[in-house]
Amino acid sequence: MSTPEILTFGCRLNAFESEVMRAHAARAELGNAIIVNTCAVTGEAVRQARQAIRKAKRENADARIIVTGCAAQLKPEMFAEMAEVDSVIGNSEKMEPGTFAALATGGGGKILVDDIGSVRETAGHMIEGFGARTRAYVQIQNGCDHRCTFCIIPFARGRSRSVPAREVIAQIRTLVEGGTREVVLTGVDITAYGADLSGTLSLGGLARKILKQVPGLARLRLSSIDSIEADGDLFDAIAHEERLMPHLHLSVQAGDDMTLKRMKRRHSRADTIEFCEAVRALRPDMVFGADLIAGFPTETDDMFAQTLSIVEACGLTYLHVFPYSAREGTPAARMPQVKAGTIKARAARLRAEGTKALERHLLAQIGAEQPVLMETGARGRTPHFTPVTLRAPAHPGDIVRARLTGQAHGVLEGTALR
């Protein structure tokens, strides 16, 4: 079976979906093609996708260019008008094997993008693995029912819909049997998991069910969560499941209450701080990452200072900093905008604060012993998702007990213990 090249941009959900497309395309014998799986979270992400399309065509003049993902869902005509592009397919269509069967025989038309808002279910999609990687992403949910004023993604992903637990567990079991040691549960709004299904199973209950029914899974992680949606089941899982890794990435966005209100977020600054304190009371070694936006419309210096200070207030370790990017069609795009230079400067300050926070975390780890899941012969990650380089090589997929001896450039150094 021939397999096209896939260029993946954006989130972990896109990474999972690229693997599904890879399998569909191989079965359809869609050869000599490049699939570009785009992201639309910022204007820069769209620009990078267009740039990658042009480069791919320059370097592979005879290849068919197929564009999909969130940016393609939102702006199919824009991509279809590019001379390099042969086909544009939507976020729902890219998950269907029939789409690739049609493309392989020259059918489907140049644009195959339907109304994503009409999609009400998300089926499980079986993949056998993520190449040679020891970590795999598994989709448990798609879409979002919230309307944050800065976010275009609900219009690209549709309404929130969950994958039934039996399908999630079957997928994880298949991956573990194929050698995967760590699984990351992913989606657009995974803390909304289960609300659209019959029964009462939520994210925490799903995590515990997975760990019980797939005892061979060494590590389970959660992708970005909305802490205001955390329920008792999630706190129970954090407290009692050792194989649920002590690292959570939070959708925080801002540390100022007025900014959060204008973003139409459902949490306050105090809610985020209280969540971190409550989780650390249950799991003292928990580390937190966070998404933060710099330069949201109307943000003053004092408002930004509140966002800057939440890094220390919550003890955040890993920051994903997004300079605010106005997205056409969102309420925030119509608000008074912050000057571009100010946005850039604030993003730089946030990133600098994130660098200091990460260095504090790394220094605190020196002298400790940690199990390191090896991703390559020399590099792996601790349960806290911290990268580690070992002096002596090990086999990818091995979990090696190591003493952490130093750090450089954001990476811990360690020695394997025999």
N, C-alpha and C positions, 0 to 999 in steps of 0.2 A: 504494500500500500504506500503510495506517495503521500507525503505530508507537507503542507505549505508552511512557510515561515510565518510566525505570528509576532507582531510588535505590540506589547502590552503597556498601556499607560494607566496611572492612577492607582486605584485601591486594590485590596486583597480580593474583593469580590470579582473584579475584572480578571485577576490572575487565575482564579478558579474557573471562570467562564472561558478563558482562553484555552484551558486544558480540555474543556468540554468541546469547544470548537475544533480543537486539534483532532480529537477522536472522530467527530462527525465528518470533518474534511477528509481524513484518511480513509474512512469507510466509503465515502463518495468518490474516492480517487480524484480529488480536486488537486491536480498537480500544477506546478509552476505558477504559484500564486503567493501573494503576500497579504496577510490579513492584518489590518491596523485597528486595534481595539482601543478606542479613544476614551479620554476623560474630559469632563466639562466643569470640574469644580472651580476652576479659575479661567480667566481669559488667557493666561500664559499657558495653561494646559492645552487649550485649543490651538494656540499658535505652535506649540511644540509638535502637536500631531500633524498639522499641515506641513511643517518643515520636514518631519520624518517621512511623510508621503512623497514629497518631492525628491528627497534623497534616495528613498527606496527605488523610485522609478529611474533615477539617473544611473544607479548602480545595477539595476536589473531591468533593462529596457524591455525585455520580452515577457516579464512577469505580469500577471493580472493583479491589480491592486483592488482589494476589497476593504471597505471602511465600515466599521461598526462601533458600538459603544455609546456612551452617553452624549458625546458631542454630535455623533452621527444621528442619534435619535432626535436631538433638538434642532439640528440644522442640516437635514439631509440634502437640501438643494445646494447649499454652500459647498459641500463636498462633491456632489455630483457634477458641479460646474468646473471642478478642477480637471484639467486635461489629463492628469496622471491616473485618475480614478475610473475604474471599470464598473464597480457596483457599490451601492450603499445599502446596508441592511440594519434593521432596528435591534433594540435590546431584547425584544421577545423573539424575533425571527432568528437571531444568531444562536439561540439555544435549540432550534429545531433541526433534526437531521434532514428533513425534506428541503430546507433552504439550501443546504450544501449539495444535495442531489441535483437540484435545479441548476445551481451555479455550475456544476460539473458538466452539464449538458448544454450550457449556454442559455438557459432559461432564467426566469425570475425578473427580468427587466433591470434597468439601471438603479431604480430606487425601490426597495422593499421595506417600507417602514410604516407600520400601522399605529393606531392610537394606543399608547402604552397604558393610558388611564382606564381602558376597558378590560385590562387583564386582571383577573381575580384570584388566580391560583399560581403557585410556583411549585413545579414538580421537582423531585430529586433527579439529579443527572449523575450517572455512574461514571467515574474515571478510575483507571487502574493505578495511577500514580502520578507523581510530579517529577518525571525524569529520574535523575540520580539523587534528587534531594531527599533529605530525611524528614523534612517538614512539609505538610500538605494543608491547603486551605479547603474547607468544606462549607458550602453554602447552606445556611439554615433558614434564611429569610431574605426577602427582597422588597424594595419600595419603602415609602415613608408616608405616614398620614399627617405629619406635622408640616407647618409652613413657616419655617424660620425666614425672616425677611431678606436674608442675604443669599439664600440657597436655591439653586436651580435644579438640584438633583431629583426632587420628587416629580418634576415634570419629565425627567428622563427615565425614571425608574418605575413610576406608577404608584399605586396604593400598596400599603404594607400587606404582605402575604407570607405565610410560613410554610416551610417544608415539613411534612409529617415526620414525627420522630422515628418511625420505623424505617423510613427512607434514609434519614440522616445516619442512623445506626448501621444500616446495611452498607452505606458508602464507607463509613469509617472502618468497619470490619474488613472490607475489601482492601482498603489502603494498608491497614496493619498487617494483613496477611501477605501483602506485597513488600513489606519491609519498612513502612513509614513508622517512625517512632513518636512523632509529635504532630498533632492536628490543631489547627486554628479554626474556630467557628467564626464564620464571617457572614456579612449581610450589610444592608444599608442602615438598619436600626434594630440590632439584634436583641436589645432589651424589650422590644415590642413582641418578641417571639411568643407564639401561641394564642394571641388575642383573637385571631381570626379562625382558630381551629376549635372543634368541639373538645370539651374537657377543660382541665385547669392547668395543664402543663405550661410552665413559663421557662425562661432561660435557665434559671438555677436548677429547676427540676430536670430539664433536658440534660444539663451537664452531668448531674448525678446519675441519671439513667444511662448515659453513654459510658461513664466510668464503671458502672456496675456490669453492663452487658458486654463491654469490650475490655476484659481484664488485661489483654495484651497491649493496650495503648499505654505507652510510658508517660506521655505528657499531653495535657489538654490546655489550650489557651483560648481566651476570648479576644476577639478584635474590639474595636472601639465601642464603648458602651455609653449610654445616656444615664448618668447616675441617678437622676430623679425618678427613673422607672424601676430602679432596683427594688425587689421585694424580699420577703423573708426567705424564700427558697434560694435566692441568689446569695444572701448573707450566710445561710446554712451551708451552701456548697463551698463558699470561701473558707468558712471556719473548719469544715470537716474533711474536705477532699484534698489530700496531699498531692495527688497527681494533677489537680487544677493549679496551674502555675501562679506564683505570687507576683504577677505583673498585670496591671489593668491600664488600658489607655482610655482616657475620659474625653468626652465631647464637652469641653468647658467653654471655649470660644472667647470668654471675657471674664474679668474679675470685678467689674463695676456693675452695680445693680441697674442704673439707668441704661447703660449700654445693653445689658441683657434684656431689659424690657423692650428696647427698640429693636433688638434682634428677634423678639418674640420667642425667646427661650423660656422654658418652664421652670428653671431653677434660679436661685439667687446665689450671691457670693457665699453667704452663710451655709446654704445647702451643700455646696461643693466642699467646703471646709469640714462640715459635720460628717459628710460621707467618708472622706479620707480618714478622719479620726475614728469613725466607727469601724471601718474595715481594718485599720491597723490594730484596733483593740482585739479583733478576732484573729488577725494574721500579722504579727508584729514585723515580719520581714517583707511585707507587701511594698512594692514600688509602683509609682504611678507615672504614666505619660499623659500628655494632654494636647489637644488641638487648641491653638490660640490665634485669634485674628487681630492683626495690628492695623489701626487706622480705619475702623468702622465709621461710617458717616456720623457726624456730629460729635465724634470722640474728642474731648478736650485733653489737655495735658494732665489734669487731675484724674480724669477717667482712665487714661492710659496708665497712670501711676498705680491705680487699683489693680489693673490687669497684671502689671509688672510684679506687684507685691504678692499676688496669689501664688506665684511660683514657690516662694518661701513659705507662705502660710499653709500650703497644702503639702509641702515637701515634694514637689514634682521633680522627676528625674529626667524624663525624655520629652522634649517639646517638639511638636510639629507647628511651626510658625507660618501663618499664611498672611502675606500683605493683602489687605482688602482689595478685592477685584469686583467692580460693578458688573453684575450679570443682567443683561437685558431681560425685562419681564418680571424682575423681582422688585418688591416695595423699596428695598434699601437703595436701589439704583436711582430712585426719585428723591432721596433724602439729600440734604446738603452734604457735599463730599469733602473729605479731608484732602489737602494738597498732596500730590504724588510724592514730593520730596519728604514731607512729614511722615507719610506712610512708610516709605523706605527706611527712614531713620528709626522709627519706632520698631519696625520689624528687626532691624539690626540690633537694637537694644534688647529686645526679647530673646533673640538668638544668643546674644552674649550672656544673658542671664541663664539661659538653658545650658550653655557650655559650662558655666560655673557650677550649676546644679549637678550636671553629669560628673564633673571632676570630683565633687564632694562624695558622690555615690561610689565612684571608682576607688578613691582613697580609703573609704570606709571598708571596702571589700578586701583590701590587701592584708594578708595574713590568715584569711579565712580559707576553709576548705569547701568546695562546691562541686556538685556533679555537673559535668560539662557534656552536652550532647554535641558530638562532633559532626560538623557539616562538610568539612573537607578533611584532608589528612592532618592539617595543623591548626584548624580553627573551628570553634564551636561556640555554644552559648550556655550560660548558666540558667537556672530556673527563672531568674529575673530578666531574662532576655539580653543580658550583658554579653557582648562579644569577648571571647578569650582566645588568645594564641598560646598554644602549648609548645614547649621546646622540643619534645619528642613526638614524632607523628603517631597518629592513631587511625583506625579505620572509620570512615564516614558511617554514622549510625551508631557507633559505640557511645555509651555514656561513661565517661572517664572521671573518676574522683581526682580532683586536682587541688593543689595548694596555690592560692593566688599570691604572686610575689611582687607584682608591680603593674604599672600602667603607662601607656604612651598613646597619644593621639586618639583618645576615646576608646581604647581597647585594653582590656586586662591582659596581663601575662601570667602564665601559670606553669607549674611542674606537675606532671602526672604522678600520683602516689601508687606505689606497687603493693 
